[in-house]
Amino acid sequence: MQVDVEVFGTLRGKLPGDDGRGKGTFELPEDTTISQALDQLNIPAEIRYIIMLNENPEHDRDCVLQSGDKLVVMPPVAGG
């Protein structure tokens, strides 16, 4: 199945084949969860991320992705 993925901040350039734009369409096995997709896309699991699935916040990393989904991953932001 194909899933569109976009990453921001320090994650840019970490996706397989990323040219620095931080986005791409990836072929993933059927029934891949968000957690499994993050692992396959070289996104470190030890950091908490803001995850959006099809423009909605998604907190369940065991959520199964569907072909055509759009997954957006943003590292936490802090400022002062």
Rosetta constraint file for C-alpha pairs under 8 A:
AtomPair CA 1 CA 27 HARMONIC 5.49 0.50
AtomPair CA 1 CA 28 HARMONIC 5.41 0.50
AtomPair CA 1 CA 29 HARMONIC 6.07 0.50
AtomPair CA 1 CA 30 HARMONIC 5.93 0.50
AtomPair CA 1 CA 66 HARMONIC 7.19 0.50
AtomPair CA 1 CA 67 HARMONIC 4.75 0.50
AtomPair CA 1 CA 68 HARMONIC 7.60 0.50
AtomPair CA 2 CA 25 HARMONIC 6.38 0.50
AtomPair CA 2 CA 26 HARMONIC 5.45 0.50
AtomPair CA 2 CA 27 HARMONIC 4.59 0.50
AtomPair CA 2 CA 28 HARMONIC 6.19 0.50
AtomPair CA 2 CA 67 HARMONIC 5.09 0.50
AtomPair CA 2 CA 68 HARMONIC 5.84 0.50
AtomPair CA 2 CA 69 HARMONIC 7.75 0.50
AtomPair CA 3 CA 25 HARMONIC 5.57 0.50
AtomPair CA 3 CA 26 HARMONIC 5.41 0.50
AtomPair CA 3 CA 27 HARMONIC 6.57 0.50
AtomPair CA 3 CA 28 HARMONIC 7.17 0.50
AtomPair CA 3 CA 65 HARMONIC 7.88 0.50
AtomPair CA 3 CA 66 HARMONIC 7.47 0.50
AtomPair CA 3 CA 67 HARMONIC 5.78 0.50
AtomPair CA 3 CA 68 HARMONIC 5.24 0.50
AtomPair CA 3 CA 69 HARMONIC 5.19 0.50
AtomPair CA 3 CA 70 HARMONIC 6.00 0.50
AtomPair CA 3 CA 71 HARMONIC 7.22 0.50
AtomPair CA 4 CA 23 HARMONIC 7.45 0.50
AtomPair CA 4 CA 24 HARMONIC 5.84 0.50
AtomPair CA 4 CA 25 HARMONIC 4.33 0.50
AtomPair CA 4 CA 26 HARMONIC 6.36 0.50
AtomPair CA 4 CA 68 HARMONIC 6.84 0.50
AtomPair CA 4 CA 69 HARMONIC 6.24 0.50
AtomPair CA 4 CA 70 HARMONIC 4.66 0.50
AtomPair CA 4 CA 71 HARMONIC 6.14 0.50
AtomPair CA 5 CA 23 HARMONIC 5.48 0.50
AtomPair CA 5 CA 24 HARMONIC 5.51 0.50
AtomPair CA 5 CA 25 HARMONIC 6.09 0.50
AtomPair CA 5 CA 26 HARMONIC 7.28 0.50
AtomPair CA 5 CA 70 HARMONIC 5.83 0.50
AtomPair CA 5 CA 71 HARMONIC 4.79 0.50
AtomPair CA 5 CA 72 HARMONIC 5.78 0.50
AtomPair CA 5 CA 73 HARMONIC 7.84 0.50
AtomPair CA 6 CA 22 HARMONIC 5.59 0.50
AtomPair CA 6 CA 23 HARMONIC 4.15 0.50
AtomPair CA 6 CA 24 HARMONIC 6.62 0.50
AtomPair CA 6 CA 70 HARMONIC 7.83 0.50
AtomPair CA 6 CA 71 HARMONIC 6.41 0.50
AtomPair CA 6 CA 72 HARMONIC 4.80 0.50
AtomPair CA 6 CA 73 HARMONIC 6.41 0.50
AtomPair CA 7 CA 11 HARMONIC 5.87 0.50
AtomPair CA 7 CA 12 HARMONIC 5.99 0.50
AtomPair CA 7 CA 22 HARMONIC 5.06 0.50
AtomPair CA 7 CA 23 HARMONIC 6.22 0.50
AtomPair CA 7 CA 72 HARMONIC 5.77 0.50
AtomPair CA 7 CA 73 HARMONIC 4.85 0.50
AtomPair CA 7 CA 74 HARMONIC 5.89 0.50
AtomPair CA 8 CA 12 HARMONIC 5.69 0.50
AtomPair CA 8 CA 22 HARMONIC 6.40 0.50
AtomPair CA 8 CA 73 HARMONIC 6.67 0.50
AtomPair CA 8 CA 74 HARMONIC 5.21 0.50
AtomPair CA 8 CA 75 HARMONIC 7.04 0.50
AtomPair CA 9 CA 74 HARMONIC 6.90 0.50
AtomPair CA 9 CA 75 HARMONIC 6.66 0.50
AtomPair CA 10 CA 75 HARMONIC 7.24 0.50
AtomPair CA 11 CA 15 HARMONIC 7.63 0.50
AtomPair CA 11 CA 22 HARMONIC 7.28 0.50
AtomPair CA 11 CA 43 HARMONIC 7.30 0.50
AtomPair CA 11 CA 74 HARMONIC 7.73 0.50
AtomPair CA 11 CA 75 HARMONIC 7.40 0.50
AtomPair CA 12 CA 18 HARMONIC 7.51 0.50
AtomPair CA 12 CA 20 HARMONIC 5.67 0.50
AtomPair CA 12 CA 21 HARMONIC 6.59 0.50
AtomPair CA 12 CA 22 HARMONIC 4.51 0.50
AtomPair CA 13 CA 18 HARMONIC 5.10 0.50
AtomPair CA 13 CA 19 HARMONIC 6.28 0.50
AtomPair CA 13 CA 20 HARMONIC 4.57 0.50
AtomPair CA 13 CA 21 HARMONIC 7.15 0.50
AtomPair CA 13 CA 22 HARMONIC 6.02 0.50
AtomPair CA 14 CA 18 HARMONIC 6.49 0.50
AtomPair CA 14 CA 22 HARMONIC 7.78 0.50
AtomPair CA 14 CA 41 HARMONIC 7.82 0.50
AtomPair CA 14 CA 42 HARMONIC 6.49 0.50
AtomPair CA 14 CA 43 HARMONIC 7.09 0.50
AtomPair CA 15 CA 22 HARMONIC 7.02 0.50
AtomPair CA 15 CA 23 HARMONIC 7.75 0.50
AtomPair CA 15 CA 41 HARMONIC 5.50 0.50
AtomPair CA 15 CA 42 HARMONIC 6.21 0.50
AtomPair CA 15 CA 43 HARMONIC 7.44 0.50
AtomPair CA 16 CA 41 HARMONIC 6.28 0.50
AtomPair CA 16 CA 42 HARMONIC 7.30 0.50
AtomPair CA 18 CA 22 HARMONIC 6.21 0.50
AtomPair CA 18 CA 23 HARMONIC 7.06 0.50
AtomPair CA 18 CA 24 HARMONIC 7.48 0.50
AtomPair CA 28 CA 32 HARMONIC 6.77 0.50
AtomPair CA 28 CA 37 HARMONIC 7.40 0.50
AtomPair CA 30 CA 65 HARMONIC 7.94 0.50
AtomPair CA 30 CA 66 HARMONIC 7.56 0.50
AtomPair CA 31 CA 64 HARMONIC 5.61 0.50
AtomPair CA 31 CA 65 HARMONIC 6.45 0.50
AtomPair CA 31 CA 66 HARMONIC 7.43 0.50
AtomPair CA 32 CA 36 HARMONIC 5.99 0.50
AtomPair CA 32 CA 37 HARMONIC 6.37 0.50
AtomPair CA 32 CA 64 HARMONIC 5.61 0.50
AtomPair CA 32 CA 65 HARMONIC 5.81 0.50
AtomPair CA 33 CA 37 HARMONIC 6.14 0.50
AtomPair CA 33 CA 61 HARMONIC 6.65 0.50
AtomPair CA 33 CA 62 HARMONIC 5.21 0.50
AtomPair CA 33 CA 63 HARMONIC 5.30 0.50
AtomPair CA 33 CA 64 HARMONIC 4.19 0.50
AtomPair CA 33 CA 65 HARMONIC 5.66 0.50
AtomPair CA 34 CA 38 HARMONIC 6.17 0.50
AtomPair CA 34 CA 60 HARMONIC 7.97 0.50
AtomPair CA 34 CA 61 HARMONIC 4.97 0.50
AtomPair CA 34 CA 62 HARMONIC 6.03 0.50
AtomPair CA 34 CA 63 HARMONIC 5.94 0.50
AtomPair CA 34 CA 64 HARMONIC 6.46 0.50
AtomPair CA 34 CA 65 HARMONIC 6.55 0.50
AtomPair CA 35 CA 39 HARMONIC 6.41 0.50
AtomPair CA 35 CA 61 HARMONIC 5.02 0.50
AtomPair CA 35 CA 62 HARMONIC 6.21 0.50
AtomPair CA 36 CA 40 HARMONIC 6.20 0.50
AtomPair CA 37 CA 41 HARMONIC 6.03 0.50
AtomPair CA 38 CA 42 HARMONIC 6.36 0.50
AtomPair CA 38 CA 43 HARMONIC 5.12 0.50
AtomPair CA 38 CA 44 HARMONIC 7.41 0.50
AtomPair CA 38 CA 45 HARMONIC 7.33 0.50
AtomPair CA 39 CA 43 HARMONIC 5.85 0.50
AtomPair CA 39 CA 44 HARMONIC 6.98 0.50
AtomPair CA 39 CA 45 HARMONIC 7.07 0.50
AtomPair CA 47 CA 75 HARMONIC 7.66 0.50
AtomPair CA 48 CA 75 HARMONIC 7.01 0.50
AtomPair CA 48 CA 76 HARMONIC 7.00 0.50
AtomPair CA 49 CA 73 HARMONIC 6.37 0.50
AtomPair CA 49 CA 74 HARMONIC 5.60 0.50
AtomPair CA 49 CA 75 HARMONIC 4.79 0.50
AtomPair CA 49 CA 76 HARMONIC 5.89 0.50
AtomPair CA 50 CA 57 HARMONIC 7.60 0.50
AtomPair CA 50 CA 73 HARMONIC 5.88 0.50
AtomPair CA 50 CA 74 HARMONIC 5.06 0.50
AtomPair CA 50 CA 75 HARMONIC 6.22 0.50
AtomPair CA 50 CA 76 HARMONIC 6.59 0.50
AtomPair CA 51 CA 57 HARMONIC 5.98 0.50
AtomPair CA 51 CA 58 HARMONIC 5.60 0.50
AtomPair CA 51 CA 59 HARMONIC 6.97 0.50
AtomPair CA 51 CA 71 HARMONIC 7.23 0.50
AtomPair CA 51 CA 72 HARMONIC 5.77 0.50
AtomPair CA 51 CA 73 HARMONIC 4.81 0.50
AtomPair CA 51 CA 74 HARMONIC 6.48 0.50
AtomPair CA 52 CA 56 HARMONIC 5.15 0.50
AtomPair CA 52 CA 57 HARMONIC 4.42 0.50
AtomPair CA 52 CA 58 HARMONIC 5.40 0.50
AtomPair CA 52 CA 71 HARMONIC 5.89 0.50
AtomPair CA 52 CA 72 HARMONIC 4.99 0.50
AtomPair CA 52 CA 73 HARMONIC 6.55 0.50
AtomPair CA 53 CA 57 HARMONIC 6.28 0.50
AtomPair CA 53 CA 58 HARMONIC 5.93 0.50
AtomPair CA 53 CA 69 HARMONIC 6.98 0.50
AtomPair CA 53 CA 70 HARMONIC 5.76 0.50
AtomPair CA 53 CA 71 HARMONIC 4.82 0.50
AtomPair CA 53 CA 72 HARMONIC 6.43 0.50
AtomPair CA 54 CA 69 HARMONIC 6.04 0.50
AtomPair CA 54 CA 70 HARMONIC 4.97 0.50
AtomPair CA 54 CA 71 HARMONIC 6.50 0.50
AtomPair CA 55 CA 70 HARMONIC 7.59 0.50
AtomPair CA 55 CA 72 HARMONIC 7.98 0.50
AtomPair CA 65 CA 69 HARMONIC 6.60 0.50
